[in-house]
Amino acid sequence: MGSESFWLLTAGPYTPNSPLAGEERADVAILGGGFAGLSSALHLKEAEPGLKVVVLEQAFVGYGASGRNAGFAMTLFGLTLSLTALRFGRQAAAEAHHYMEQAVDYVGELIARYRIDCDYERPGFLRVATSPAYVRRIQEEVELAHRLGLTGIEWLDAAAVREQVNSPLYRGAWWEPRCALLNPAKYVRGLKRAAEDLGVRIYEGTPVISIERRPNGFHLRTPQGAVWAEKLVFATNAYSHLLPPLRRKQVPAFTYIVLTEPLSADRLEPIGWRNRQGIEDARNLVHYYRLTPDNRLLMGGGDVGVPFGKQMDLDENERVFRELEAYIPRVFPSLRGVRIEHRWGGPVSVTVDMAPAIGFLGDRRAVYTLGCIGHGVALTTMNGQIVRDLILERRTALTDLFFVNRRVIPWPPEPIRFALGHLIRGYMRLEDRILDRGNSPA
């Protein structure tokens, strides 16, 4: 077992593009070859086919969160709907949810338009309550959604949710049909092919060593070459703290996944799960889980890794892997003794207020997008359209959204940042421990 994700290991043969060698000139250079960078490139070329767009990726497309996530395209914007309402107001919370509804739908439209083969299915989403306290938490979220005029969300009682997915821990659930599941590695490679077919130039194995802002644009130096670009997009998300202009806008938090062997019919029969919904629980440090096309159980979440400074080597955490493995038979007793075949981790981008941020950086020649809080499949795909409009300096309904060009609360410098990150994580773990009381077969 290694730390590379199951998706990347099984998505089929892949040969990365050659690194940049020599000098390139571009109208727009994009840093980052994940969902955000490739979606931005794709939408820029759709809007202005004559634009020269270059994507620079330090490793290979999908190396970061885009190749390691659980593959949920869902309507979650920040941490929770209620937290978004508390931070930005009720109208903004409703606006954010409607944006994410469009984002989930748009992923399906984009996959169909470019015929991306990524095991796409749309089975819906359950946020399950596993203790009496989480019943109250989810019911309050559902009630808030209804007060905001949001539709398509309902509360299922324990009997109703267990008819769908049978776990002795389930006491009810938020049900929402608008959620898709996909293979993220296949999806990111599909975005790459679509962007290249439109003329985007993508260089892999090409870290950017330095960035100089000059009167006529940007000079980006790489190990074997350089790019002169009039405009620049920072689509680096969890790696953004490595770049001085973005250093304090977000921090990476590492989340972890374990994946079982393919489950036999005998093991699955007591669970049901015939509709194959994506599932999360209601903890602060959530568990998220789903079935793969070959009926493996993917179990992710739980505790997170908090790095210090520029540290980005927390992809493996034996303690968290063991905790996830132990949680599987708690939620599904028929899976006791199931073999774990893959384990991996990766970083997600976290802002202080747990909400995405996108906007200009310094002036209108540079744009950034970050802060996906682990919900980036639909969000970053849709954000590519906002990046397009900002780069082309178009005022649209998308650029008028409240989280575009918002003031981002800065994280403090190290070592205070590291201490604050652990303090927040510690509080979330403590609250989860308290609210988990009663988290036993009902």
N, C-alpha and C positions, 0 to 999 in steps of 0.2 A: 504494500500500500504506500502511495506517495501523496504529496501535497497537491499535485496537479488535479484539477477538477475532473470528475467523471465526464462532464460535457466535452472538455477539450481532448480528453483521451479517446473518446468514442465518436467524435464528429466526422471522422473520415480523414484521409490523407490531406495534409496541408503543407504547402511550401510558402514561407513568408516572402514578401517582396524584398528585393535587394535594398540595402541601405542607400541613402543619398550619397552620391560621389560627385563632387564638383559643385558648381554654383547654379541655383535655380532662381527664377524670378516668378512672382505670383501676385495676383491681386489680393488673395486671401491665403494666409497660412494658418493651419489648425493644429494645435498641439493636443495629441491624444487620439488614439485609434480605437476607442470604445463606442458605445451607443451614441453618446453625446457628440463626439467628434465626427463620426461617420454620418449621423443624421444631419448635422449642420452642413457638412460638405454636400450631401445629396440634395438638400433643399436649396442650397445656394445655386447649384448647377441647374436644378429644375427651373428656378426663377430667372436666372441669367446664364444661359448656356455658354455665352462667350467669356465668362469669368475664368481666370486661371486659378484653380484651387488646389492647394497642396496640403496633404495630411502627413504629419511627422509623428511616428509612434516609436517609443523607446525600445520596445520589445517586439510584440506581434499583436495584431488586432485581437481584442478580447483578452489581453493579458491581465488586465485589472478586474474590477467587479463585473464587467460585461461578460467575461467567460467563466465566472465562478459563482454567480448568484443562483437562486433556486428556480428562476424562470417564471415568476409571477408577474403578469401585467395586471395591475390592480389600481383601485381608485384612491388608495391612501396617499395623501399629499405630504404631511409631516408625520409626527409621531401618532397623534390622534386628532379626530375632528374637534373635540372639546379644547385641546391645547391650542390648535390653530385659532379657534374662536376667542380664547382667552388672550392670546398674544396680538391678534390682528383685528378682532371684532367679528361679529356674527355674519355680516355681509361678506367679508373677505373669506370666511370659512365656507360659505355657500359657493362663492366664486371659485375657490380652490377645488371643491368637490366637482363642480361642473366641468372645470378644466380637466380634471383627471378622468371624468367620464369620457370626454372627447378623446383624451390620450389613449385610453384602453381601446376604444373603437378604432382609433387611427392606426394602432399597431396592426390590427386585423386588415384594415384597408391597405396599408403599405405592404404587408406580406402578400396579399392578393395581387396588388399592382405589379410587384416585381417578382412574383412567383418564387418566393423564398421558402424553401423546404426546411422547416424547423420544428416539425412535430407539434404544430399549433392546434390547440383545442380550447374551447371556451366553456368550462364546466361550472363556473361560478365560485363563490367564496364564502367560507364559514369562519367567523371569529367566535371560537367556542369558549364558554365559561366553564372553568374547572373547579370553582369553589363558590360558596355563597357570595363572597365579596365581589367576585368577577361577574356573577349574575347581575348584581346591582350596577357595576361599572358599565357593562355592555348595554343593559337596559337604558341607562342614562344617555349613552351615546346614541342609541336608536331613537330615543325621545327627542334628543337635540336635533338629530337629522330631520325628523318629522316637523319640528318647530321651524326649522330653516327652509321647509318646503321641498326637501329632497325626497325623491321617490325611488322605488325599486329596492328599498331596504326594509327588512322586517325582522321581528324577533321570533325565533322558534323556541318552544319550550323543550324540556328534556326529552319527552317522548318523540317529538317531531324531529329533533336533530338526530336522535339515535336510530330513527327509521332510515336516515340517510347514511350516517356513519356511526357505528355502534362502539362506543367506548364507555366503560364504567365511570369515567371521570366527568363525562359531559352532563351539564345541568341546564343547557340552553345555548343559543347561538344567535349572532347577527348573521343573517343570510342576505347575500347580494348576488344576483345573477351576472353582474358585469365584472368578470374576472377571467382572464385567459392564462393558459399555461403553455410554455414553449421550451425548446432547447436553446439556451442563450448563446452557446458557441456557434451553432448553425445559424442562428439569427444574425449575429454580428458579422459572420462571414458572408451572409446574404446581403447585408447592408454594404459591405465592402465591394462585392461584385456589382451591385446596382450603382454605387457611386463611380466605380471605375468605368462602367459602361457609358456613363454620362461624361467621362473625360477627366474625372478627379485623379490626380497623381498621388499615390500613397506609398510612403517609404517606411519600411519596418526596420527594426534594429538601428534606429536613428534617434538617439537622445539629443536633446538640445542643450548645449554646453553654456551658451550665453545668449542673452537677448539685449539688443541695443535699440532704444527708441530714438529715431532720428527725424528731422523735419519732414523728410519725404517718405517715411515709413519705418519698417523694422528690419534689423539685420539679425538673423538667427544663425549662430554658428553651431555646427555639428562635428563629430569626430573626423569626417572625411569631406565635409563640404560646408555650404552656407546657403541660406535662402534670404532673398530680398523680397519683402512683402509690403504692400500698401496698408493692409489691415491684418489683424491678428485675433485668433480665437483661442482662449484658454479652456479646453474641454478636458481638464485633468482631474476634476472631482477629488477623490481621496488623496491624490498625489499633489494637490494644489499647494499644500504647506511647504513643499520643496522649492516653490517659486517665490522670491521676495515680494512681488506685488500682491500676492494672495495669501501670504504666510499666516495671517491671523483671522482670515475669514472662515476657516473650517479646520477640523482635525479629522484624521482617520480613526475609525474604530473597527477592530477586526471581529468578524462574525464567522461562525464555524458550522460545518455540515458533515454528517455521516450518511452513508448510503448502504442499504442492505443488498444482499443477494436478491435475485428475482424471487418473488413470493409465490408459493404454490397456491392452487385453488383451495386446498384445505386450510392454509393459514389465513387466506383472505375471506373465506366464507363467513366466519363469525363477525367480521368487521362490516361486511356489506360494501359500502363505498362504491356502489355500482356507477354512480354519476361522477366519481373521480374529482370532486371539488378540491380546490386549494384550501388549506386550513392554517389558521393562526390561533393562538390563545390570546388572552387579554392581559398577560403580564407586561411589565415595563420592558424587561429583557425577554422578548417573546420567543416562543417556540413556533416555527413555521414548518409545515410539512405537506407532502404531496406524493402521488405515485408517478413514476416515470412510465413511458410507453411500454416497457417490458416488465412493469409491475414491481419495480424496486420501491421501497419506501425511502424517500429523502427526508431526513430529520435535521433541521438546522436551528440556530439561535442559541438561547440560553445566555450564559455569560459572554462578555466581550473582552477583547484585548485592547489595552490602552498603551500606545507607544510613547516613548520619550524623544523629543526633538525630531530629528530626521529619520528615526528608526522606522523601517518598513519590513522587518523580517519576522513578523508574528503570525505567519500563515499556519503554523501548527501549534496546538495547545492540547497536550495529552489530557490534562484535567477536564477541560471542556468536552473533548471527544468522549471521554469515559462517561461524563454526566449525560450527554446526549444518548449514548448507547444504553445507559441505564433507564432513561426516560421512555424508551420505545416500549418495553413490556408493561410499563405502568399505564400508558395510554391505550395500548392494544395487547392484552395478556396473551392472545394467541400467537404473538410474535416472540415470546420468550425463547431465547436460545438461537434466534435468527443470526446468520453470519453477516458481519459487517465487511464489505469489500472495498469501500472507498471512504477516505476522510480528507477534507481540505478546508482551507479558510481563505479569507481575503478581506480587504478593507472597504468600508463604506464611508462616505463623506458626511460629516456631522457639523452643523452650525450650532452656535450657542442656543438659539431659540428653536432648534429642531425643525426647521423649515427650509425649503430650497431658496436659492438666491441666484439671480441672473441679471446681468447689466453691463454697462460700459465700465471700462477700467482706465482711469486717467483722462481720456478723451474719447471721442467717438470712433477712433481708429482701432480700439481694442475692446473685446467683449469676453466676459467669463460666464461660466455656468457651473454650479456646484451645489452641494447640500442635499443629496438625494435621500439620505437617512435610510438607505436600504430598500427603497421603493423605486428603483431607477429604470426598470424596463420600459414602462409606458411613459414615465415622466421625462426621461432624457430623449426618447424618440420624439416626443411632442416639443420639447424645448429646442430641438433643432430648427423648428419653424420660427421661434422667437429669435434665436441667434441670427437666422437669415434676415429677419426684418430689421434687427438692430444694425447688422453689418451694412445692409443696403440703405440704412437711415430712412426707413419707412415707418410712419406712425400708423399702427393698426390696432385692432381690438386686442391682439395678443400683447403688444408692447405696452398697452395701458393697464394690464393686469397688475394687481397690487404688489406682487413679489418681484416685479421687474424694476430694476434700478432702485430697490429698497435699500434703506440703511441697514447694513449688516453689523450686528453687535460683534466687536472683535474679541477673539480669545486672548487671554493675557499671554505675555511672553513666558518662556521656560525659565525656571522650573515650576512657576506658578501654574502654567497650563497643565502640566502633568499631574500636579496635586489636585487641581480642580476637576480634571477628568476622572481621577480615581474617586474623588468625593462624590461626584454625580453618580458614577457607577455604583459606589457603595450604598448611596441612598436608594437607588433603584433596586438593588439586590435586597436591601433590608425591607423595603416596602413589599416587594414580591414575596419575601419570606412570611411577612405578616398576613398578606392577603391570600397566600396559598393555604392557610389554615382551613381545614375542611376539604382540601384537595385530595380526596380519597374516594374510593368507590361509593357512589351515592346510594 
